[in-house]
Amino acid sequence: MNAIGHNTATISAGVIAVALSTFGTFATAASHATQIFETTVESSLTLPEMNATNGRFLFGSKACVVCHSVNGIGGEDAPMLDAEFMNQPMNPFDFAARMWRGAEVMVIMQREELGNVIEISGQELADITAFVHDREEQARFSITDVPEDIQELMDHLKAEELGVPHD
Ligand code: HEC
């Protein structure tokens, strides 16, 4: 098993080298993303499928929308997460690093406003990442994508901010 794994890695390195020498610069080689991607998987890394439509629903159901807005919908206490503010082309690791930079404040605010800290899986993070980088999918985002209990929480927090009496 090990020996096979080792062989595969060696072949992969060869494929990258061929790709680089065939296409000259790394930038050109990178445009042949499929080739590079397959190579990467062979050498035992795996990347999940990134589905922006699932991400649209997760942005609501995971409560990101309570503090962040997309397409003008959502809270105003945190930076807007519209695609125009994201790096293009998308680098998912950059997005994770941005979240990590905001982590300390986010954790405190999530405890205060949601009562707990949001948990997400790798797959959910991949889908949310696709959504925040996808202008077309963001244009479809509406309040009807947000589950009712989250909408209620948003109304509740807004009322609290405005000092309006509420339950
Ligand atoms: C309770 C409020 C709250 C919730 C819920 C929340 N965030 Fe945040 N988030 C913040 C705040 C506040 C900041 C800014 C932190 C800072 O400036 O240090 C932030 C920062 C970020 C940043 C960095 C923004 C930038 O421009 O650098 C990203 C990315 C992010 N959040 C993504 C998410 C995602 C994805 C979710 C849902 C899974 C989420 N957040 C849920 C409050 C929240």
Residues whose N, C-alpha, C, O or C-beta is under 5 A from the ligand:
A	BS01	HEC	K62 A63 C64 V66 C67 D77 A78 P79 F95 R98 M99 R101 G102 V105 M106 M109 Q110 E113 I118 I128
